[in-house]
Amino acid sequence: MLMSKSDVLFMDLHQKHELSLFTEELYRYMSFATLINEYSSKYLSSIHLSRELDKNSLLN
């Protein structure tokens, strides 16, 4: 559930701290997932490219 700005304004310090910890964890997870996705897609595309080059060299 998304929070509105007014909800955040009326949070106590403990709730704000919990929200901050949650957003940090979410950011870390998203950053890690993004890095893994980028690396794996680049790795897979390089494998695909090398296989295509091998096929072309065999045909010529």
PDB file with one MODEL, atoms N, CA, C and O in Angstrom:
MODEL        1
ATOM      1  N   MET A   1       0.839  -1.177   0.000  1.00  0.00           N
ATOM      2  CA  MET A   1       0.000   0.000   0.000  1.00  0.00           C
ATOM      3  C   MET A   1       0.886   1.241   0.000  1.00  0.00           C
ATOM      4  O   MET A   1       1.796   1.359   0.820  1.00  0.00           O
ATOM      5  N   LEU A   2       0.625   2.144  -0.897  1.00  0.00           N
ATOM      6  CA  LEU A   2       1.401   3.372  -0.964  1.00  0.00           C
ATOM      7  C   LEU A   2       0.951   4.350   0.104  1.00  0.00           C
ATOM      8  O   LEU A   2      -0.213   4.377   0.503  1.00  0.00           O
ATOM      9  N   MET A   3       1.898   5.147   0.553  1.00  0.00           N
ATOM     10  CA  MET A   3       1.584   6.149   1.575  1.00  0.00           C
ATOM     11  C   MET A   3       1.545   7.520   0.927  1.00  0.00           C
ATOM     12  O   MET A   3       2.281   7.804  -0.019  1.00  0.00           O
ATOM     13  N   SER A   4       0.688   8.347   1.447  1.00  0.00           N
ATOM     14  CA  SER A   4       0.653   9.729   0.957  1.00  0.00           C
ATOM     15  C   SER A   4       1.630  10.567   1.784  1.00  0.00           C
ATOM     16  O   SER A   4       2.102  10.123   2.831  1.00  0.00           O
ATOM     17  N   LYS A   5       1.927  11.761   1.317  1.00  0.00           N
ATOM     18  CA  LYS A   5       2.836  12.644   2.050  1.00  0.00           C
ATOM     19  C   LYS A   5       2.288  12.977   3.427  1.00  0.00           C
ATOM     20  O   LYS A   5       3.052  13.073   4.388  1.00  0.00           O
ATOM     21  N   SER A   6       0.995  13.151   3.537  1.00  0.00           N
ATOM     22  CA  SER A   6       0.417  13.486   4.844  1.00  0.00           C
ATOM     23  C   SER A   6       0.577  12.331   5.831  1.00  0.00           C
ATOM     24  O   SER A   6       0.737  12.562   7.030  1.00  0.00           O
ATOM     25  N   ASP A   7       0.537  11.093   5.340  1.00  0.00           N
ATOM     26  CA  ASP A   7       0.759   9.940   6.228  1.00  0.00           C
ATOM     27  C   ASP A   7       2.160   9.984   6.827  1.00  0.00           C
ATOM     28  O   ASP A   7       2.348   9.714   8.013  1.00  0.00           O
ATOM     29  N   VAL A   8       3.130  10.322   6.004  1.00  0.00           N
ATOM     30  CA  VAL A   8       4.513  10.369   6.474  1.00  0.00           C
ATOM     31  C   VAL A   8       4.712  11.505   7.465  1.00  0.00           C
ATOM     32  O   VAL A   8       5.478  11.365   8.419  1.00  0.00           O
ATOM     33  N   LEU A   9       4.043  12.613   7.258  1.00  0.00           N
ATOM     34  CA  LEU A   9       4.184  13.752   8.171  1.00  0.00           C
ATOM     35  C   LEU A   9       3.748  13.415   9.588  1.00  0.00           C
ATOM     36  O   LEU A   9       4.307  13.942  10.550  1.00  0.00           O
ATOM     37  N   PHE A  10       2.768  12.553   9.724  1.00  0.00           N
ATOM     38  CA  PHE A  10       2.217  12.255  11.044  1.00  0.00           C
ATOM     39  C   PHE A  10       2.745  10.948  11.643  1.00  0.00           C
ATOM     40  O   PHE A  10       2.166  10.424  12.594  1.00  0.00           O
ATOM     41  N   MET A  11       3.822  10.433  11.100  1.00  0.00           N
ATOM     42  CA  MET A  11       4.431   9.226  11.664  1.00  0.00           C
ATOM     43  C   MET A  11       5.297   9.607  12.861  1.00  0.00           C
ATOM     44  O   MET A  11       5.877  10.692  12.896  1.00  0.00           O
ATOM     45  N   ASP A  12       5.382   8.706  13.844  1.00  0.00           N
ATOM     46  CA  ASP A  12       6.304   8.971  14.950  1.00  0.00           C
ATOM     47  C   ASP A  12       7.719   8.561  14.535  1.00  0.00           C
ATOM     48  O   ASP A  12       7.917   7.990  13.462  1.00  0.00           O
ATOM     49  N   LEU A  13       8.689   8.854  15.381  1.00  0.00           N
ATOM     50  CA  LEU A  13      10.087   8.594  15.020  1.00  0.00           C
ATOM     51  C   LEU A  13      10.365   7.115  14.783  1.00  0.00           C
ATOM     52  O   LEU A  13      11.120   6.766  13.874  1.00  0.00           O
ATOM     53  N   HIS A  14       9.777   6.259  15.573  1.00  0.00           N
ATOM     54  CA  HIS A  14       9.986   4.818  15.396  1.00  0.00           C
ATOM     55  C   HIS A  14       9.475   4.364  14.022  1.00  0.00           C
ATOM     56  O   HIS A  14      10.146   3.598  13.330  1.00  0.00           O
ATOM     57  N   GLN A  15       8.300   4.833  13.637  1.00  0.00           N
ATOM     58  CA  GLN A  15       7.736   4.465  12.337  1.00  0.00           C
ATOM     59  C   GLN A  15       8.597   5.001  11.200  1.00  0.00           C
ATOM     60  O   GLN A  15       8.802   4.319  10.196  1.00  0.00           O
ATOM     61  N   LYS A  16       9.103   6.231  11.358  1.00  0.00           N
ATOM     62  CA  LYS A  16       9.968   6.805  10.321  1.00  0.00           C
ATOM     63  C   LYS A  16      11.266   6.008  10.203  1.00  0.00           C
ATOM     64  O   LYS A  16      11.777   5.797   9.103  1.00  0.00           O
ATOM     65  N   HIS A  17      11.790   5.569  11.342  1.00  0.00           N
ATOM     66  CA  HIS A  17      13.008   4.761  11.324  1.00  0.00           C
ATOM     67  C   HIS A  17      12.749   3.424  10.625  1.00  0.00           C
ATOM     68  O   HIS A  17      13.556   2.986   9.806  1.00  0.00           O
ATOM     69  N   GLU A  18      11.644   2.786  10.942  1.00  0.00           N
ATOM     70  CA  GLU A  18      11.285   1.520  10.292  1.00  0.00           C
ATOM     71  C   GLU A  18      11.113   1.707   8.786  1.00  0.00           C
ATOM     72  O   GLU A  18      11.565   0.875   8.000  1.00  0.00           O
ATOM     73  N   LEU A  19      10.468   2.786   8.391  1.00  0.00           N
ATOM     74  CA  LEU A  19      10.284   3.075   6.968  1.00  0.00           C
ATOM     75  C   LEU A  19      11.629   3.300   6.289  1.00  0.00           C
ATOM     76  O   LEU A  19      11.850   2.848   5.166  1.00  0.00           O
ATOM     77  N   SER A  20      12.515   3.994   6.968  1.00  0.00           N
ATOM     78  CA  SER A  20      13.843   4.244   6.424  1.00  0.00           C
ATOM     79  C   SER A  20      14.612   2.936   6.227  1.00  0.00           C
ATOM     80  O   SER A  20      15.239   2.732   5.187  1.00  0.00           O
ATOM     81  N   LEU A  21      14.564   2.057   7.221  1.00  0.00           N
ATOM     82  CA  LEU A  21      15.235   0.758   7.097  1.00  0.00           C
ATOM     83  C   LEU A  21      14.649  -0.063   5.956  1.00  0.00           C
ATOM     84  O   LEU A  21      15.376  -0.709   5.202  1.00  0.00           O
ATOM     85  N   PHE A  22      13.335  -0.029   5.841  1.00  0.00           N
ATOM     86  CA  PHE A  22      12.672  -0.767   4.769  1.00  0.00           C
ATOM     87  C   PHE A  22      13.102  -0.244   3.400  1.00  0.00           C
ATOM     88  O   PHE A  22      13.395  -1.029   2.499  1.00  0.00           O
ATOM     89  N   THR A  23      13.138   1.076   3.244  1.00  0.00           N
ATOM     90  CA  THR A  23      13.513   1.631   1.940  1.00  0.00           C
ATOM     91  C   THR A  23      14.977   1.341   1.615  1.00  0.00           C
ATOM     92  O   THR A  23      15.321   1.126   0.453  1.00  0.00           O
ATOM     93  N   GLU A  24      15.846   1.334   2.636  1.00  0.00           N
ATOM     94  CA  GLU A  24      17.245   0.975   2.391  1.00  0.00           C
ATOM     95  C   GLU A  24      17.366  -0.467   1.901  1.00  0.00           C
ATOM     96  O   GLU A  24      18.091  -0.746   0.946  1.00  0.00           O
ATOM     97  N   GLU A  25      16.659  -1.369   2.555  1.00  0.00           N
ATOM     98  CA  GLU A  25      16.693  -2.772   2.137  1.00  0.00           C
ATOM     99  C   GLU A  25      16.128  -2.946   0.731  1.00  0.00           C
ATOM    100  O   GLU A  25      16.674  -3.694  -0.081  1.00  0.00           O
ATOM    101  N   LEU A  26      15.050  -2.260   0.458  1.00  0.00           N
ATOM    102  CA  LEU A  26      14.447  -2.329  -0.869  1.00  0.00           C
ATOM    103  C   LEU A  26      15.417  -1.810  -1.921  1.00  0.00           C
ATOM    104  O   LEU A  26      15.554  -2.408  -2.988  1.00  0.00           O
ATOM    105  N   TYR A  27      16.088  -0.704  -1.627  1.00  0.00           N
ATOM    106  CA  TYR A  27      17.061  -0.133  -2.560  1.00  0.00           C
ATOM    107  C   TYR A  27      18.208  -1.113  -2.797  1.00  0.00           C
ATOM    108  O   TYR A  27      18.637  -1.313  -3.933  1.00  0.00           O
ATOM    109  N   ARG A  28      18.707  -1.727  -1.708  1.00  0.00           N
ATOM    110  CA  ARG A  28      19.794  -2.702  -1.860  1.00  0.00           C
ATOM    111  C   ARG A  28      19.358  -3.885  -2.709  1.00  0.00           C
ATOM    112  O   ARG A  28      20.092  -4.337  -3.588  1.00  0.00           O
ATOM    113  N   TYR A  29      18.166  -4.376  -2.440  1.00  0.00           N
ATOM    114  CA  TYR A  29      17.660  -5.516  -3.202  1.00  0.00           C
ATOM    115  C   TYR A  29      17.496  -5.147  -4.667  1.00  0.00           C
ATOM    116  O   TYR A  29      17.906  -5.899  -5.552  1.00  0.00           O
ATOM    117  N   MET A  30      16.895  -3.984  -4.926  1.00  0.00           N
ATOM    118  CA  MET A  30      16.667  -3.570  -6.312  1.00  0.00           C
ATOM    119  C   MET A  30      18.000  -3.324  -7.011  1.00  0.00           C
ATOM    120  O   MET A  30      18.154  -3.675  -8.181  1.00  0.00           O
ATOM    121  N   SER A  31      18.951  -2.735  -6.323  1.00  0.00           N
ATOM    122  CA  SER A  31      20.258  -2.490  -6.929  1.00  0.00           C
ATOM    123  C   SER A  31      20.946  -3.807  -7.260  1.00  0.00           C
ATOM    124  O   SER A  31      21.513  -3.965  -8.341  1.00  0.00           O
ATOM    125  N   PHE A  32      20.893  -4.757  -6.319  1.00  0.00           N
ATOM    126  CA  PHE A  32      21.516  -6.061  -6.548  1.00  0.00           C
ATOM    127  C   PHE A  32      20.834  -6.780  -7.704  1.00  0.00           C
ATOM    128  O   PHE A  32      21.501  -7.342  -8.572  1.00  0.00           O
ATOM    129  N   ALA A  33      19.500  -6.760  -7.715  1.00  0.00           N
ATOM    130  CA  ALA A  33      18.757  -7.425  -8.789  1.00  0.00           C
ATOM    131  C   ALA A  33      19.058  -6.776 -10.132  1.00  0.00           C
ATOM    132  O   ALA A  33      19.185  -7.466 -11.144  1.00  0.00           O
ATOM    133  N   THR A  34      19.173  -5.459 -10.146  1.00  0.00           N
ATOM    134  CA  THR A  34      19.486  -4.747 -11.387  1.00  0.00           C
ATOM    135  C   THR A  34      20.874  -5.133 -11.887  1.00  0.00           C
ATOM    136  O   THR A  34      21.069  -5.381 -13.077  1.00  0.00           O
ATOM    137  N   LEU A  35      21.832  -5.181 -10.972  1.00  0.00           N
ATOM    138  CA  LEU A  35      23.187  -5.571 -11.371  1.00  0.00           C
ATOM    139  C   LEU A  35      23.219  -6.990 -11.920  1.00  0.00           C
ATOM    140  O   LEU A  35      23.862  -7.253 -12.936  1.00  0.00           O
ATOM    141  N   ILE A  36      22.532  -7.897 -11.256  1.00  0.00           N
ATOM    142  CA  ILE A  36      22.501  -9.290 -11.711  1.00  0.00           C
ATOM    143  C   ILE A  36      21.845  -9.378 -13.087  1.00  0.00           C
ATOM    144  O   ILE A  36      22.346 -10.074 -13.970  1.00  0.00           O
ATOM    145  N   ASN A  37      20.735  -8.681 -13.272  1.00  0.00           N
ATOM    146  CA  ASN A  37      20.041  -8.720 -14.561  1.00  0.00           C
ATOM    147  C   ASN A  37      20.899  -8.149 -15.675  1.00  0.00           C
ATOM    148  O   ASN A  37      20.961  -8.717 -16.766  1.00  0.00           O
ATOM    149  N   GLU A  38      21.563  -7.026 -15.408  1.00  0.00           N
ATOM    150  CA  GLU A  38      22.413  -6.423 -16.435  1.00  0.00           C
ATOM    151  C   GLU A  38      23.580  -7.346 -16.776  1.00  0.00           C
ATOM    152  O   GLU A  38      23.897  -7.551 -17.948  1.00  0.00           O
ATOM    153  N   TYR A  39      24.213  -7.898 -15.752  1.00  0.00           N
ATOM    154  CA  TYR A  39      25.356  -8.777 -15.985  1.00  0.00           C
ATOM    155  C   TYR A  39      24.931 -10.019 -16.754  1.00  0.00           C
ATOM    156  O   TYR A  39      25.582 -10.409 -17.724  1.00  0.00           O
ATOM    157  N   SER A  40      23.842 -10.636 -16.321  1.00  0.00           N
ATOM    158  CA  SER A  40      23.421 -11.876 -16.978  1.00  0.00           C
ATOM    159  C   SER A  40      22.978 -11.623 -18.410  1.00  0.00           C
ATOM    160  O   SER A  40      23.259 -12.435 -19.292  1.00  0.00           O
ATOM    161  N   SER A  41      22.290 -10.511 -18.661  1.00  0.00           N
ATOM    162  CA  SER A  41      21.859 -10.242 -20.035  1.00  0.00           C
ATOM    163  C   SER A  41      23.057  -9.947 -20.935  1.00  0.00           C
ATOM    164  O   SER A  41      23.083 -10.376 -22.089  1.00  0.00           O
ATOM    165  N   LYS A  42      24.057  -9.215 -20.417  1.00  0.00           N
ATOM    166  CA  LYS A  42      25.260  -8.951 -21.209  1.00  0.00           C
ATOM    167  C   LYS A  42      26.032 -10.243 -21.453  1.00  0.00           C
ATOM    168  O   LYS A  42      26.538 -10.478 -22.550  1.00  0.00           O
ATOM    169  N   TYR A  43      26.116 -11.072 -20.423  1.00  0.00           N
ATOM    170  CA  TYR A  43      26.825 -12.347 -20.552  1.00  0.00           C
ATOM    171  C   TYR A  43      26.138 -13.247 -21.572  1.00  0.00           C
ATOM    172  O   TYR A  43      26.792 -13.836 -22.432  1.00  0.00           O
ATOM    173  N   LEU A  44      24.822 -13.347 -21.471  1.00  0.00           N
ATOM    174  CA  LEU A  44      24.080 -14.197 -22.407  1.00  0.00           C
ATOM    175  C   LEU A  44      24.153 -13.663 -23.832  1.00  0.00           C
ATOM    176  O   LEU A  44      24.259 -14.444 -24.778  1.00  0.00           O
ATOM    177  N   SER A  45      24.097 -12.347 -23.998  1.00  0.00           N
ATOM    178  CA  SER A  45      24.182 -11.797 -25.350  1.00  0.00           C
ATOM    179  C   SER A  45      25.581 -12.004 -25.932  1.00  0.00           C
ATOM    180  O   SER A  45      25.722 -12.206 -27.138  1.00  0.00           O
ATOM    181  N   SER A  46      26.609 -11.955 -25.092  1.00  0.00           N
ATOM    182  CA  SER A  46      27.960 -12.206 -25.608  1.00  0.00           C
ATOM    183  C   SER A  46      28.128 -13.668 -26.011  1.00  0.00           C
ATOM    184  O   SER A  46      28.802 -13.966 -26.997  1.00  0.00           O
ATOM    185  N   ILE A  47      27.520 -14.578 -25.256  1.00  0.00           N
ATOM    186  CA  ILE A  47      27.554 -15.998 -25.638  1.00  0.00           C
ATOM    187  C   ILE A  47      26.830 -16.199 -26.963  1.00  0.00           C
ATOM    188  O   ILE A  47      27.316 -16.904 -27.847  1.00  0.00           O
ATOM    189  N   HIS A  48      25.673 -15.576 -27.091  1.00  0.00           N
ATOM    190  CA  HIS A  48      24.900 -15.694 -28.329  1.00  0.00           C
ATOM    191  C   HIS A  48      25.698 -15.146 -29.508  1.00  0.00           C
ATOM    192  O   HIS A  48      25.737 -15.760 -30.574  1.00  0.00           O
ATOM    193  N   LEU A  49      26.328 -14.002 -29.319  1.00  0.00           N
ATOM    194  CA  LEU A  49      27.123 -13.395 -30.383  1.00  0.00           C
ATOM    195  C   LEU A  49      28.289 -14.298 -30.773  1.00  0.00           C
ATOM    196  O   LEU A  49      28.559 -14.481 -31.960  1.00  0.00           O
ATOM    197  N   SER A  50      28.975 -14.859 -29.794  1.00  0.00           N
ATOM    198  CA  SER A  50      30.112 -15.724 -30.125  1.00  0.00           C
ATOM    199  C   SER A  50      29.651 -16.989 -30.852  1.00  0.00           C
ATOM    200  O   SER A  50      30.350 -17.480 -31.739  1.00  0.00           O
ATOM    201  N   ARG A  51      28.500 -17.514 -30.491  1.00  0.00           N
ATOM    202  CA  ARG A  51      27.972 -18.689 -31.202  1.00  0.00           C
ATOM    203  C   ARG A  51      27.606 -18.341 -32.640  1.00  0.00           C
ATOM    204  O   ARG A  51      27.858 -19.120 -33.560  1.00  0.00           O
ATOM    205  N   GLU A  52      27.014 -17.171 -32.826  1.00  0.00           N
ATOM    206  CA  GLU A  52      26.670 -16.739 -34.182  1.00  0.00           C
ATOM    207  C   GLU A  52      27.931 -16.552 -35.019  1.00  0.00           C
ATOM    208  O   GLU A  52      27.965 -16.920 -36.193  1.00  0.00           O
ATOM    209  N   LEU A  53      28.959 -15.984 -34.414  1.00  0.00           N
ATOM    210  CA  LEU A  53      30.219 -15.808 -35.142  1.00  0.00           C
ATOM    211  C   LEU A  53      30.836 -17.159 -35.495  1.00  0.00           C
ATOM    212  O   LEU A  53      31.375 -17.336 -36.588  1.00  0.00           O
ATOM    213  N   ASP A  54      30.755 -18.103 -34.569  1.00  0.00           N
ATOM    214  CA  ASP A  54      31.268 -19.451 -34.849  1.00  0.00           C
ATOM    215  C   ASP A  54      30.500 -20.108 -35.990  1.00  0.00           C
ATOM    216  O   ASP A  54      31.098 -20.744 -36.859  1.00  0.00           O
ATOM    217  N   LYS A  55      29.189 -19.957 -35.991  1.00  0.00           N
ATOM    218  CA  LYS A  55      28.368 -20.527 -37.072  1.00  0.00           C
ATOM    219  C   LYS A  55      28.744 -19.911 -38.411  1.00  0.00           C
ATOM    220  O   LYS A  55      28.886 -20.615 -39.411  1.00  0.00           O
ATOM    221  N   ASN A  56      28.904 -18.599 -38.422  1.00  0.00           N
ATOM    222  CA  ASN A  56      29.248 -17.909 -39.667  1.00  0.00           C
ATOM    223  C   ASN A  56      30.632 -18.308 -40.164  1.00  0.00           C
ATOM    224  O   ASN A  56      30.843 -18.444 -41.369  1.00  0.00           O
ATOM    225  N   SER A  57      31.561 -18.494 -39.256  1.00  0.00           N
ATOM    226  CA  SER A  57      32.907 -18.883 -39.687  1.00  0.00           C
ATOM    227  C   SER A  57      32.916 -20.309 -40.238  1.00  0.00           C
ATOM    228  O   SER A  57      33.695 -20.623 -41.138  1.00  0.00           O
ATOM    229  N   LEU A  58      32.061 -21.162 -39.705  1.00  0.00           N
ATOM    230  CA  LEU A  58      31.979 -22.530 -40.225  1.00  0.00           C
ATOM    231  C   LEU A  58      31.329 -22.572 -41.604  1.00  0.00           C
ATOM    232  O   LEU A  58      31.674 -23.414 -42.432  1.00  0.00           O
ATOM    233  N   LEU A  59      30.396 -21.670 -41.845  1.00  0.00           N
ATOM    234  CA  LEU A  59      29.707 -21.642 -43.131  1.00  0.00           C
ATOM    235  C   LEU A  59      30.585 -21.087 -44.243  1.00  0.00           C
ATOM    236  O   LEU A  59      30.409 -21.443 -45.408  1.00  0.00           O
ATOM    237  N   ASN A  60      31.521 -20.227 -43.897  1.00  0.00           N
ATOM    238  CA  ASN A  60      32.370 -19.588 -44.922  1.00  0.00           C
ATOM    239  C   ASN A  60      33.587 -20.372 -45.220  1.00  0.00           C
ATOM    240  O   ASN A  60      34.394 -19.966 -46.056  1.00  0.00           O
TER     241      ASN A  60
ENDMDL
END
